[in-house]
Amino acid sequence: IVRFAFEQGTLTLTASTPDIGESETALTYKAICQKESLSTTFNYAYIMDALKVIESNTIELSMNGPLCP
């Protein structure tokens, strides 16, 4: 599982596995119409599959809420 936490132009990615431990990194991003902080989780395998085929340097995520990505 990878946790995506969006807050005021900073995306914090947190990954945790029982065998390896926890990792966290922060990235800056451009929010188009973010009104409040948002946190959601994804299966890392789905994220990696998508990133492997995207041929762009930028990615756009659209979400209605933490349970509606």
All heavy atoms as TSV, in Angstrom:
chain	resi	resn	atom	element	x	y	z
A	1	ILE	N	N	0.841	-1.181	0.000
A	1	ILE	CA	C	0.000	0.000	0.000
A	1	ILE	C	C	0.883	1.240	0.000
A	1	ILE	O	O	1.882	1.296	0.702
A	1	ILE	CB	C	-0.939	0.011	1.216
A	1	ILE	CG1	C	-1.949	-1.122	1.097
A	1	ILE	CG2	C	-1.636	1.339	1.351
A	1	ILE	CD1	C	-2.878	-1.218	2.272
A	2	VAL	N	N	0.490	2.230	-0.794
A	2	VAL	CA	C	1.165	3.519	-0.826
A	2	VAL	C	C	0.132	4.580	-0.453
A	2	VAL	O	O	-0.950	4.635	-1.027
A	2	VAL	CB	C	1.744	3.821	-2.225
A	2	VAL	CG1	C	2.364	5.200	-2.259
A	2	VAL	CG2	C	2.768	2.777	-2.613
A	3	ARG	N	N	0.473	5.397	0.536
A	3	ARG	CA	C	-0.421	6.460	0.993
A	3	ARG	C	C	-0.020	7.757	0.306
A	3	ARG	O	O	1.140	8.136	0.303
A	3	ARG	CB	C	-0.325	6.635	2.502
A	3	ARG	CG	C	-1.240	7.702	3.039
A	3	ARG	CD	C	-1.154	7.732	4.577
A	3	ARG	NE	N	-1.973	8.774	5.102
A	3	ARG	CZ	C	-1.522	9.973	5.467
A	3	ARG	NH1	N	-0.247	10.265	5.357
A	3	ARG	NH2	N	-2.339	10.879	5.933
A	4	PHE	N	N	-0.991	8.419	-0.314
A	4	PHE	CA	C	-0.808	9.720	-0.948
A	4	PHE	C	C	-1.476	10.763	-0.065
A	4	PHE	O	O	-2.683	10.701	0.153
A	4	PHE	CB	C	-1.486	9.761	-2.322
A	4	PHE	CG	C	-0.764	9.007	-3.398
A	4	PHE	CD1	C	-0.494	7.654	-3.291
A	4	PHE	CD2	C	-0.379	9.652	-4.557
A	4	PHE	CE1	C	0.143	6.959	-4.292
A	4	PHE	CE2	C	0.271	8.974	-5.575
A	4	PHE	CZ	C	0.537	7.622	-5.438
A	5	ALA	N	N	-0.713	11.711	0.458
A	5	ALA	CA	C	-1.265	12.787	1.290
A	5	ALA	C	C	-0.975	14.114	0.599
A	5	ALA	O	O	0.184	14.503	0.451
A	5	ALA	CB	C	-0.656	12.756	2.683
A	6	PHE	N	N	-2.035	14.789	0.138
A	6	PHE	CA	C	-1.922	16.064	-0.552
A	6	PHE	C	C	-2.245	17.189	0.418
A	6	PHE	O	O	-3.313	17.190	1.019
A	6	PHE	CB	C	-2.919	16.128	-1.720
A	6	PHE	CG	C	-2.709	15.069	-2.758
A	6	PHE	CD1	C	-3.324	13.831	-2.645
A	6	PHE	CD2	C	-1.907	15.315	-3.851
A	6	PHE	CE1	C	-3.138	12.855	-3.607
A	6	PHE	CE2	C	-1.719	14.346	-4.825
A	6	PHE	CZ	C	-2.343	13.115	-4.696
A	7	GLU	N	N	-1.318	18.131	0.561
A	7	GLU	CA	C	-1.563	19.251	1.467
A	7	GLU	C	C	-0.754	20.464	1.023
A	7	GLU	O	O	0.480	20.433	1.013
A	7	GLU	CB	C	-1.184	18.876	2.900
A	7	GLU	CG	C	-1.567	19.941	3.899
A	7	GLU	CD	C	-1.387	19.478	5.329
A	7	GLU	OE1	O	-1.266	18.272	5.567
A	7	GLU	OE2	O	-1.373	20.339	6.208
A	8	GLN	N	N	-1.432	21.531	0.631
A	8	GLN	CA	C	-0.837	22.822	0.312
A	8	GLN	C	C	0.394	22.726	-0.584
A	8	GLN	O	O	1.465	23.222	-0.267
A	8	GLN	CB	C	-0.487	23.568	1.592
A	8	GLN	CG	C	-1.675	23.859	2.464
A	8	GLN	CD	C	-1.280	24.543	3.752
A	8	GLN	OE1	O	-0.126	24.852	3.998
A	8	GLN	NE2	N	-2.252	24.809	4.597
A	9	GLY	N	N	0.267	22.048	-1.727
A	9	GLY	CA	C	1.357	21.973	-2.688
A	9	GLY	C	C	2.413	20.930	-2.402
A	9	GLY	O	O	3.397	20.840	-3.115
A	10	THR	N	N	2.223	20.125	-1.364
A	10	THR	CA	C	3.171	19.056	-1.047
A	10	THR	C	C	2.448	17.714	-1.061
A	10	THR	O	O	1.442	17.537	-0.393
A	10	THR	CB	C	3.822	19.265	0.331
A	10	THR	OG1	O	4.508	20.508	0.327
A	10	THR	CG2	C	4.819	18.159	0.644
A	11	LEU	N	N	2.993	16.789	-1.831
A	11	LEU	CA	C	2.495	15.422	-1.866
A	11	LEU	C	C	3.465	14.569	-1.067
A	11	LEU	O	O	4.654	14.503	-1.390
A	11	LEU	CB	C	2.417	14.906	-3.304
A	11	LEU	CG	C	2.250	13.399	-3.491
A	11	LEU	CD1	C	0.975	12.898	-2.833
A	11	LEU	CD2	C	2.290	13.051	-4.968
A	12	THR	N	N	2.972	13.939	-0.012
A	12	THR	CA	C	3.797	13.041	0.785
A	12	THR	C	C	3.387	11.609	0.468
A	12	THR	O	O	2.221	11.244	0.601
A	12	THR	CB	C	3.627	13.318	2.295
A	12	THR	OG1	O	3.950	14.680	2.537
A	12	THR	CG2	C	4.538	12.427	3.118
A	13	LEU	N	N	4.359	10.818	0.012
A	13	LEU	CA	C	4.134	9.415	-0.299
A	13	LEU	C	C	4.717	8.575	0.825
A	13	LEU	O	O	5.887	8.738	1.185
A	13	LEU	CB	C	4.813	9.036	-1.610
A	13	LEU	CG	C	4.368	9.789	-2.852
A	13	LEU	CD1	C	5.287	9.468	-4.009
A	13	LEU	CD2	C	2.944	9.443	-3.192
A	14	THR	N	N	3.914	7.680	1.372
A	14	THR	CA	C	4.365	6.805	2.444
A	14	THR	C	C	4.078	5.363	2.053
A	14	THR	O	O	2.949	5.036	1.694
A	14	THR	CB	C	3.641	7.136	3.759
A	14	THR	OG1	O	3.792	8.521	4.036
A	14	THR	CG2	C	4.193	6.331	4.911
A	15	ALA	N	N	5.103	4.530	2.112
A	15	ALA	CA	C	4.954	3.104	1.814
A	15	ALA	C	C	5.396	2.316	3.034
A	15	ALA	O	O	6.363	2.676	3.697
A	15	ALA	CB	C	5.792	2.727	0.605
A	16	SER	N	N	4.691	1.242	3.304
A	16	SER	CA	C	5.017	0.427	4.461
A	16	SER	C	C	4.843	-1.042	4.106
A	16	SER	O	O	3.823	-1.427	3.533
A	16	SER	CB	C	4.105	0.789	5.626
A	16	SER	OG	O	4.421	0.009	6.751
A	17	THR	N	N	5.862	-1.837	4.424
A	17	THR	CA	C	5.790	-3.279	4.225
A	17	THR	C	C	6.288	-3.978	5.489
A	17	THR	O	O	7.208	-3.495	6.141
A	17	THR	CB	C	6.649	-3.742	3.034
A	17	THR	OG1	O	8.005	-3.418	3.291
A	17	THR	CG2	C	6.204	-3.107	1.736
A	18	PRO	N	N	5.699	-5.099	5.839
A	18	PRO	CA	C	6.124	-5.799	7.054
A	18	PRO	C	C	7.574	-6.277	6.995
A	18	PRO	O	O	8.276	-6.261	7.993
A	18	PRO	CB	C	5.174	-6.992	7.135
A	18	PRO	CG	C	4.060	-6.710	6.209
A	18	PRO	CD	C	4.567	-5.727	5.201
A	19	ASP	N	N	8.047	-6.678	5.806
A	19	ASP	CA	C	9.392	-7.241	5.670
A	19	ASP	C	C	10.496	-6.192	5.610
A	19	ASP	O	O	11.582	-6.411	6.130
A	19	ASP	CB	C	9.482	-8.106	4.409
A	19	ASP	CG	C	8.536	-9.287	4.457
A	19	ASP	OD1	O	8.162	-9.703	5.573
A	19	ASP	OD2	O	8.164	-9.793	3.389
A	20	ILE	N	N	10.216	-5.050	4.975
A	20	ILE	CA	C	11.262	-4.050	4.732
A	20	ILE	C	C	11.165	-2.857	5.667
A	20	ILE	O	O	12.159	-2.286	6.072
A	20	ILE	CB	C	11.214	-3.581	3.262
A	20	ILE	CG1	C	11.468	-4.773	2.344
A	20	ILE	CG2	C	12.225	-2.482	3.002
A	20	ILE	CD1	C	11.272	-4.486	0.882
A	21	GLY	N	N	9.970	-2.457	6.007
A	21	GLY	CA	C	9.790	-1.300	6.879
A	21	GLY	C	C	9.010	-0.193	6.188
A	21	GLY	O	O	8.229	-0.454	5.286
A	22	GLU	N	N	9.266	1.049	6.605
A	22	GLU	CA	C	8.507	2.184	6.104
A	22	GLU	C	C	9.424	3.173	5.397
A	22	GLU	O	O	10.570	3.367	5.783
A	22	GLU	CB	C	7.792	2.886	7.258
A	22	GLU	CG	C	6.789	3.916	6.804
A	22	GLU	CD	C	5.918	4.401	7.944
A	22	GLU	OE1	O	5.196	3.579	8.506
A	22	GLU	OE2	O	5.987	5.603	8.237
A	23	SER	N	N	8.875	3.807	4.359
A	23	SER	CA	C	9.604	4.820	3.610
A	23	SER	C	C	8.668	5.994	3.346
A	23	SER	O	O	7.461	5.802	3.147
A	23	SER	CB	C	10.095	4.237	2.279
A	23	SER	OG	O	10.726	5.238	1.516
A	24	GLU	N	N	9.236	7.203	3.355
A	24	GLU	CA	C	8.419	8.394	3.121
A	24	GLU	C	C	9.217	9.407	2.309
A	24	GLU	O	O	10.418	9.577	2.535
A	24	GLU	CB	C	7.995	9.015	4.450
A	24	GLU	CG	C	7.092	10.227	4.295
A	24	GLU	CD	C	6.599	10.730	5.637
A	24	GLU	OE1	O	5.826	10.006	6.285
A	24	GLU	OE2	O	7.008	11.831	6.008
A	25	THR	N	N	8.555	10.039	1.352
A	25	THR	CA	C	9.179	11.098	0.570
A	25	THR	C	C	8.140	12.170	0.259
A	25	THR	O	O	6.947	11.875	0.207
A	25	THR	CB	C	9.812	10.549	-0.729
A	25	THR	OG1	O	10.584	11.571	-1.339
A	25	THR	CG2	C	8.762	10.074	-1.712
A	26	ALA	N	N	8.599	13.393	0.092
A	26	ALA	CA	C	7.700	14.509	-0.196
A	26	ALA	C	C	8.078	15.132	-1.535
A	26	ALA	O	O	9.259	15.282	-1.860
A	26	ALA	CB	C	7.780	15.553	0.907
A	27	LEU	N	N	7.059	15.477	-2.324
A	27	LEU	CA	C	7.228	16.100	-3.629
A	27	LEU	C	C	6.345	17.343	-3.692
A	27	LEU	O	O	5.299	17.397	-3.049
A	27	LEU	CB	C	6.790	15.139	-4.743
A	27	LEU	CG	C	7.416	13.753	-4.754
A	27	LEU	CD1	C	6.637	12.838	-5.678
A	27	LEU	CD2	C	8.855	13.854	-5.186
A	28	THR	N	N	6.738	18.312	-4.482
A	28	THR	CA	C	5.870	19.468	-4.693
A	28	THR	C	C	4.977	19.190	-5.890
A	28	THR	O	O	5.328	18.438	-6.795
A	28	THR	CB	C	6.682	20.754	-4.935
A	28	THR	OG1	O	7.511	20.558	-6.071
A	28	THR	CG2	C	7.533	21.102	-3.732
A	29	TYR	N	N	3.793	19.787	-5.894
A	29	TYR	CA	C	2.866	19.622	-7.004
A	29	TYR	C	C	2.052	20.891	-7.180
A	29	TYR	O	O	1.991	21.745	-6.293
A	29	TYR	CB	C	1.946	18.410	-6.790
A	29	TYR	CG	C	0.892	18.617	-5.722
A	29	TYR	CD1	C	-0.381	19.024	-6.067
A	29	TYR	CD2	C	1.177	18.400	-4.384
A	29	TYR	CE1	C	-1.345	19.218	-5.095
A	29	TYR	CE2	C	0.220	18.589	-3.401
A	29	TYR	CZ	C	-1.036	18.997	-3.766
A	29	TYR	OH	O	-1.984	19.188	-2.802
A	30	LYS	N	N	1.433	20.995	-8.325
A	30	LYS	CA	C	0.591	22.143	-8.642
A	30	LYS	C	C	-0.869	21.722	-8.509
A	30	LYS	O	O	-1.351	20.864	-9.238
A	30	LYS	CB	C	0.859	22.618	-10.069
A	30	LYS	CG	C	0.010	23.786	-10.481
A	30	LYS	CD	C	0.301	24.180	-11.921
A	30	LYS	CE	C	-0.619	25.297	-12.357
A	30	LYS	NZ	N	-0.417	25.614	-13.779
A	31	ALA	N	N	-1.561	22.311	-7.551
A	31	ALA	CA	C	-2.970	22.016	-7.337
A	31	ALA	C	C	-3.816	22.987	-8.144
A	31	ALA	O	O	-3.591	24.192	-8.104
A	31	ALA	CB	C	-3.326	22.135	-5.865
A	32	ILE	N	N	-4.780	22.471	-8.873
A	32	ILE	CA	C	-5.638	23.326	-9.683
A	32	ILE	C	C	-6.787	23.888	-8.856
A	32	ILE	O	O	-7.075	25.068	-8.911
A	32	ILE	CB	C	-6.155	22.552	-10.910
A	32	ILE	CG1	C	-4.972	22.199	-11.805
A	32	ILE	CG2	C	-7.187	23.361	-11.666
A	32	ILE	CD1	C	-5.312	21.316	-12.962
A	33	CYS	N	N	-7.443	23.056	-8.079
A	33	CYS	CA	C	-8.577	23.557	-7.287
A	33	CYS	C	C	-8.718	22.805	-5.968
A	33	CYS	O	O	-9.806	22.440	-5.572
A	33	CYS	CB	C	-9.869	23.488	-8.093
A	33	CYS	SG	S	-10.334	21.836	-8.580
A	34	GLN	N	N	-7.617	22.569	-5.286
A	34	GLN	CA	C	-7.662	21.850	-4.019
A	34	GLN	C	C	-8.136	22.786	-2.917
A	34	GLN	O	O	-7.539	23.822	-2.667
A	34	GLN	CB	C	-6.279	21.295	-3.673
A	34	GLN	CG	C	-6.278	20.516	-2.388
A	34	GLN	CD	C	-4.898	19.950	-2.072
A	34	GLN	OE1	O	-3.961	20.140	-2.823
A	34	GLN	NE2	N	-4.797	19.268	-0.959
A	35	LYS	N	N	-9.222	22.415	-2.249
A	35	LYS	CA	C	-9.793	23.240	-1.189
A	35	LYS	C	C	-9.359	22.800	0.196
A	35	LYS	O	O	-9.351	23.589	1.119
A	35	LYS	CB	C	-11.318	23.220	-1.291
A	35	LYS	CG	C	-11.824	23.820	-2.579
A	35	LYS	CD	C	-13.317	23.720	-2.689
A	35	LYS	CE	C	-13.770	24.242	-4.040
A	35	LYS	NZ	N	-15.184	24.025	-4.262
A	36	GLU	N	N	-9.017	21.535	0.345
A	36	GLU	CA	C	-8.610	21.024	1.656
A	36	GLU	C	C	-7.623	19.878	1.475
A	36	GLU	O	O	-7.429	19.382	0.371
A	36	GLU	CB	C	-9.831	20.554	2.448
A	36	GLU	CG	C	-10.640	19.484	1.740
A	36	GLU	CD	C	-11.939	19.169	2.456
A	36	GLU	OE1	O	-12.711	20.092	2.697
A	36	GLU	OE2	O	-12.142	17.994	2.767
A	37	SER	N	N	-7.017	19.472	2.564
A	37	SER	CA	C	-6.069	18.352	2.525
A	37	SER	C	C	-6.796	17.076	2.130
A	37	SER	O	O	-7.984	16.906	2.410
A	37	SER	CB	C	-5.423	18.167	3.892
A	37	SER	OG	O	-4.701	19.306	4.245
A	38	LEU	N	N	-6.080	16.181	1.478
A	38	LEU	CA	C	-6.665	14.932	1.022
A	38	LEU	C	C	-5.650	13.819	1.210
A	38	LEU	O	O	-4.467	13.997	0.919
A	38	LEU	CB	C	-7.037	15.038	-0.465
A	38	LEU	CG	C	-7.540	13.774	-1.137
A	38	LEU	CD1	C	-8.961	13.470	-0.661
A	38	LEU	CD2	C	-7.513	13.935	-2.638
A	39	SER	N	N	-6.100	12.695	1.701
A	39	SER	CA	C	-5.233	11.541	1.883
A	39	SER	C	C	-5.973	10.305	1.389
A	39	SER	O	O	-7.146	10.105	1.708
A	39	SER	CB	C	-4.868	11.391	3.365
A	39	SER	OG	O	-4.060	10.261	3.544
A	40	THR	N	N	-5.284	9.495	0.592
A	40	THR	CA	C	-5.881	8.265	0.088
A	40	THR	C	C	-4.788	7.228	-0.108
A	40	THR	O	O	-3.603	7.567	-0.127
A	40	THR	CB	C	-6.648	8.511	-1.234
A	40	THR	OG1	O	-7.379	7.348	-1.590
A	40	THR	CG2	C	-5.726	8.923	-2.353
A	41	THR	N	N	-5.151	5.970	-0.228
A	41	THR	CA	C	-4.165	4.905	-0.414
A	41	THR	C	C	-4.438	4.166	-1.716
A	41	THR	O	O	-5.575	4.092	-2.185
A	41	THR	CB	C	-4.177	3.907	0.754
A	41	THR	OG1	O	-5.492	3.358	0.874
A	41	THR	CG2	C	-3.778	4.557	2.050
A	42	PHE	N	N	-3.354	3.639	-2.285
A	42	PHE	CA	C	-3.439	2.859	-3.517
A	42	PHE	C	C	-2.591	1.608	-3.361
A	42	PHE	O	O	-1.608	1.595	-2.628
A	42	PHE	CB	C	-2.883	3.649	-4.710
A	42	PHE	CG	C	-3.703	4.848	-5.090
A	42	PHE	CD1	C	-3.327	6.113	-4.669
A	42	PHE	CD2	C	-4.823	4.723	-5.889
A	42	PHE	CE1	C	-4.059	7.229	-5.024
A	42	PHE	CE2	C	-5.561	5.836	-6.255
A	42	PHE	CZ	C	-5.180	7.085	-5.828
A	43	ASN	N	N	-2.939	0.585	-4.105
A	43	ASN	CA	C	-2.094	-0.591	-4.213
A	43	ASN	C	C	-0.902	-0.191	-5.068
A	43	ASN	O	O	-1.064	0.268	-6.200
A	43	ASN	CB	C	-2.888	-1.722	-4.860
A	43	ASN	CG	C	-2.089	-2.993	-5.018
A	43	ASN	OD1	O	-0.926	-2.968	-5.428
A	43	ASN	ND2	N	-2.729	-4.107	-4.716
A	44	TYR	N	N	0.302	-0.354	-4.568
A	44	TYR	CA	C	1.493	0.104	-5.279
A	44	TYR	C	C	1.636	-0.557	-6.652
A	44	TYR	O	O	2.156	0.043	-7.590
A	44	TYR	CB	C	2.756	-0.132	-4.440
A	44	TYR	CG	C	3.294	-1.536	-4.543
A	44	TYR	CD1	C	4.259	-1.846	-5.493
A	44	TYR	CD2	C	2.812	-2.554	-3.730
A	44	TYR	CE1	C	4.745	-3.147	-5.611
A	44	TYR	CE2	C	3.287	-3.836	-3.846
A	44	TYR	CZ	C	4.247	-4.134	-4.783
A	44	TYR	OH	O	4.712	-5.408	-4.896
A	45	ALA	N	N	1.186	-1.791	-6.808
A	45	ALA	CA	C	1.328	-2.492	-8.085
A	45	ALA	C	C	0.556	-1.770	-9.191
A	45	ALA	O	O	1.034	-1.671	-10.322
A	45	ALA	CB	C	0.856	-3.932	-7.955
A	46	TYR	N	N	-0.631	-1.236	-8.877
A	46	TYR	CA	C	-1.411	-0.505	-9.873
A	46	TYR	C	C	-0.721	0.796	-10.253
A	46	TYR	O	O	-0.700	1.187	-11.419
A	46	TYR	CB	C	-2.819	-0.215	-9.364
A	46	TYR	CG	C	-3.643	-1.461	-9.114
A	46	TYR	CD1	C	-4.399	-1.587	-7.959
A	46	TYR	CD2	C	-3.669	-2.517	-10.023
A	46	TYR	CE1	C	-5.156	-2.719	-7.716
A	46	TYR	CE2	C	-4.417	-3.646	-9.790
A	46	TYR	CZ	C	-5.159	-3.743	-8.646
A	46	TYR	OH	O	-5.900	-4.873	-8.422
A	47	ILE	N	N	-0.138	1.468	-9.281
A	47	ILE	CA	C	0.583	2.718	-9.558
A	47	ILE	C	C	1.793	2.424	-10.446
A	47	ILE	O	O	2.048	3.133	-11.428
A	47	ILE	CB	C	1.017	3.398	-8.245
A	47	ILE	CG1	C	-0.205	3.778	-7.399
A	47	ILE	CG2	C	1.899	4.611	-8.519
A	47	ILE	CD1	C	-1.138	4.765	-8.051
A	48	MET	N	N	2.555	1.407	-10.120
A	48	MET	CA	C	3.740	1.058	-10.910
A	48	MET	C	C	3.359	0.654	-12.338
A	48	MET	O	O	4.030	1.033	-13.298
A	48	MET	CB	C	4.529	-0.061	-10.231
A	48	MET	CG	C	5.190	0.357	-8.935
A	48	MET	SD	S	6.316	1.746	-9.115
A	48	MET	CE	C	7.550	1.070	-10.201
A	49	ASP	N	N	2.280	-0.108	-12.497
A	49	ASP	CA	C	1.837	-0.500	-13.834
A	49	ASP	C	C	1.504	0.724	-14.678
A	49	ASP	O	O	1.864	0.791	-15.856
A	49	ASP	CB	C	0.618	-1.421	-13.762
A	49	ASP	CG	C	0.953	-2.828	-13.282
A	49	ASP	OD1	O	2.152	-3.184	-13.275
A	49	ASP	OD2	O	0.013	-3.549	-12.915
A	50	ALA	N	N	0.831	1.689	-14.084
A	50	ALA	CA	C	0.477	2.911	-14.818
A	50	ALA	C	C	1.720	3.725	-15.167
A	50	ALA	O	O	1.865	4.196	-16.298
A	50	ALA	CB	C	-0.490	3.752	-13.992
A	51	LEU	N	N	2.629	3.893	-14.216
A	51	LEU	CA	C	3.826	4.701	-14.457
A	51	LEU	C	C	4.731	4.088	-15.530
A	51	LEU	O	O	5.430	4.815	-16.239
A	51	LEU	CB	C	4.600	4.895	-13.154
A	51	LEU	CG	C	3.919	5.765	-12.099
A	51	LEU	CD1	C	4.734	5.771	-10.814
A	51	LEU	CD2	C	3.715	7.183	-12.615
A	52	LYS	N	N	4.711	2.781	-15.666
A	52	LYS	CA	C	5.553	2.120	-16.669
A	52	LYS	C	C	5.145	2.471	-18.095
A	52	LYS	O	O	5.982	2.472	-18.991
A	52	LYS	CB	C	5.491	0.600	-16.493
A	52	LYS	CG	C	6.249	0.105	-15.287
A	52	LYS	CD	C	6.092	-1.398	-15.147
A	52	LYS	CE	C	6.706	-1.885	-13.857
A	52	LYS	NZ	N	6.497	-3.328	-13.661
A	53	VAL	N	N	3.863	2.762	-18.318
A	53	VAL	CA	C	3.394	3.012	-19.686
A	53	VAL	C	C	3.169	4.493	-19.995
A	53	VAL	O	O	2.950	4.850	-21.143
A	53	VAL	CB	C	2.107	2.215	-19.995
A	53	VAL	CG1	C	2.381	0.721	-19.933
A	53	VAL	CG2	C	0.973	2.598	-19.062
A	54	ILE	N	N	3.236	5.351	-18.999
A	54	ILE	CA	C	3.058	6.791	-19.228
A	54	ILE	C	C	4.354	7.351	-19.804
A	54	ILE	O	O	5.427	7.160	-19.236
A	54	ILE	CB	C	2.673	7.513	-17.926
A	54	ILE	CG1	C	1.297	7.044	-17.463
A	54	ILE	CG2	C	2.686	9.026	-18.116
A	54	ILE	CD1	C	0.893	7.564	-16.115
A	55	GLU	N	N	4.237	8.048	-20.922
A	55	GLU	CA	C	5.415	8.579	-21.593
A	55	GLU	C	C	5.557	10.089	-21.392
A	55	GLU	O	O	6.169	10.770	-22.200
A	55	GLU	CB	C	5.340	8.256	-23.084
A	55	GLU	CG	C	5.400	6.759	-23.357
A	55	GLU	CD	C	5.323	6.435	-24.831
A	55	GLU	OE1	O	5.209	7.359	-25.656
A	55	GLU	OE2	O	5.372	5.242	-25.160
A	56	SER	N	N	5.034	10.605	-20.322
A	56	SER	CA	C	5.066	12.040	-20.048
A	56	SER	C	C	5.847	12.314	-18.773
A	56	SER	O	O	5.986	11.442	-17.912
A	56	SER	CB	C	3.631	12.560	-19.880
A	56	SER	OG	O	3.632	13.918	-19.513
A	57	ASN	N	N	6.352	13.536	-18.654
A	57	ASN	CA	C	7.043	13.945	-17.432
A	57	ASN	C	C	6.079	14.432	-16.368
A	57	ASN	O	O	6.472	14.651	-15.227
A	57	ASN	CB	C	8.063	15.043	-17.730
A	57	ASN	CG	C	9.230	14.519	-18.536
A	57	ASN	OD1	O	9.587	13.360	-18.429
A	57	ASN	ND2	N	9.818	15.369	-19.341
A	58	THR	N	N	4.829	14.643	-16.739
A	58	THR	CA	C	3.824	15.103	-15.783
A	58	THR	C	C	2.646	14.135	-15.758
A	58	THR	O	O	2.338	13.473	-16.745
A	58	THR	CB	C	3.311	16.517	-16.136
A	58	THR	OG1	O	2.734	16.483	-17.439
A	58	THR	CG2	C	4.431	17.536	-16.104
A	59	ILE	N	N	2.003	14.072	-14.589
A	59	ILE	CA	C	0.848	13.208	-14.399
A	59	ILE	C	C	-0.245	14.026	-13.735
A	59	ILE	O	O	0.029	14.810	-12.819
A	59	ILE	CB	C	1.204	12.001	-13.506
A	59	ILE	CG1	C	2.291	11.168	-14.166
A	59	ILE	CG2	C	-0.019	11.142	-13.219
A	59	ILE	CD1	C	2.872	10.116	-13.256
A	60	GLU	N	N	-1.477	13.856	-14.168
A	60	GLU	CA	C	-2.599	14.559	-13.557
A	60	GLU	C	C	-3.493	13.554	-12.845
A	60	GLU	O	O	-3.916	12.557	-13.431
A	60	GLU	CB	C	-3.419	15.270	-14.640
A	60	GLU	CG	C	-4.588	16.041	-14.087
A	60	GLU	CD	C	-5.344	16.786	-15.161
A	60	GLU	OE1	O	-4.714	17.257	-16.119
A	60	GLU	OE2	O	-6.575	16.885	-15.031
A	61	LEU	N	N	-3.753	13.811	-11.559
A	61	LEU	CA	C	-4.676	12.981	-10.782
A	61	LEU	C	C	-5.911	13.817	-10.473
A	61	LEU	O	O	-5.788	14.963	-10.037
A	61	LEU	CB	C	-4.030	12.548	-9.458
A	61	LEU	CG	C	-2.829	11.640	-9.533
A	61	LEU	CD1	C	-2.241	11.426	-8.143
A	61	LEU	CD2	C	-3.205	10.310	-10.139
A	62	SER	N	N	-7.067	13.254	-10.673
A	62	SER	CA	C	-8.322	13.929	-10.344
A	62	SER	C	C	-9.065	13.097	-9.325
A	62	SER	O	O	-9.267	11.900	-9.532
A	62	SER	CB	C	-9.184	14.114	-11.594
A	62	SER	OG	O	-8.519	14.903	-12.534
A	63	MET	N	N	-9.467	13.720	-8.225
A	63	MET	CA	C	-10.168	13.006	-7.163
A	63	MET	C	C	-11.289	13.857	-6.607
A	63	MET	O	O	-11.163	15.079	-6.513
A	63	MET	CB	C	-9.196	12.646	-6.041
A	63	MET	CG	C	-8.149	11.677	-6.453
A	63	MET	SD	S	-7.059	11.276	-5.090
A	63	MET	CE	C	-5.526	11.860	-5.768
A	64	ASN	N	N	-12.373	13.199	-6.226
A	64	ASN	CA	C	-13.495	13.871	-5.587
A	64	ASN	C	C	-13.381	13.839	-4.064
A	64	ASN	O	O	-14.032	14.588	-3.377
A	64	ASN	CB	C	-14.817	13.252	-6.003
A	64	ASN	CG	C	-15.091	13.476	-7.473
A	64	ASN	OD1	O	-14.735	14.494	-8.018
A	64	ASN	ND2	N	-15.718	12.504	-8.101
A	65	GLY	N	N	-12.578	12.930	-3.549
A	65	GLY	CA	C	-12.422	12.759	-2.115
A	65	GLY	C	C	-11.553	11.552	-1.831
A	65	GLY	O	O	-11.133	10.857	-2.755
A	66	PRO	N	N	-11.267	11.268	-0.564
A	66	PRO	CA	C	-10.367	10.174	-0.235
A	66	PRO	C	C	-10.851	8.788	-0.652
A	66	PRO	O	O	-10.060	7.900	-0.877
A	66	PRO	CB	C	-10.227	10.270	1.282
A	66	PRO	CG	C	-11.345	11.108	1.738
A	66	PRO	CD	C	-11.746	11.982	0.595
A	67	LEU	N	N	-12.154	8.625	-0.798
A	67	LEU	CA	C	-12.702	7.338	-1.216
A	67	LEU	C	C	-13.187	7.344	-2.654
A	67	LEU	O	O	-13.763	6.373	-3.120
A	67	LEU	CB	C	-13.847	6.925	-0.285
A	67	LEU	CG	C	-13.460	6.777	1.194
A	67	LEU	CD1	C	-14.678	6.423	2.034
A	67	LEU	CD2	C	-12.379	5.730	1.359
A	68	CYS	N	N	-12.953	8.435	-3.386
A	68	CYS	CA	C	-13.420	8.582	-4.763
A	68	CYS	C	C	-12.327	9.064	-5.699
A	68	CYS	O	O	-12.437	10.138	-6.287
A	68	CYS	CB	C	-14.590	9.557	-4.828
A	68	CYS	SG	S	-15.979	9.128	-3.813
A	69	PRO	N	N	-11.225	8.315	-5.843
A	69	PRO	CA	C	-10.170	8.773	-6.739
A	69	PRO	C	C	-10.589	8.661	-8.195
A	69	PRO	O	O	-11.500	7.945	-8.516
A	69	PRO	CB	C	-9.006	7.846	-6.428
A	69	PRO	CG	C	-9.609	6.639	-5.823
A	69	PRO	CD	C	-10.881	7.076	-5.179
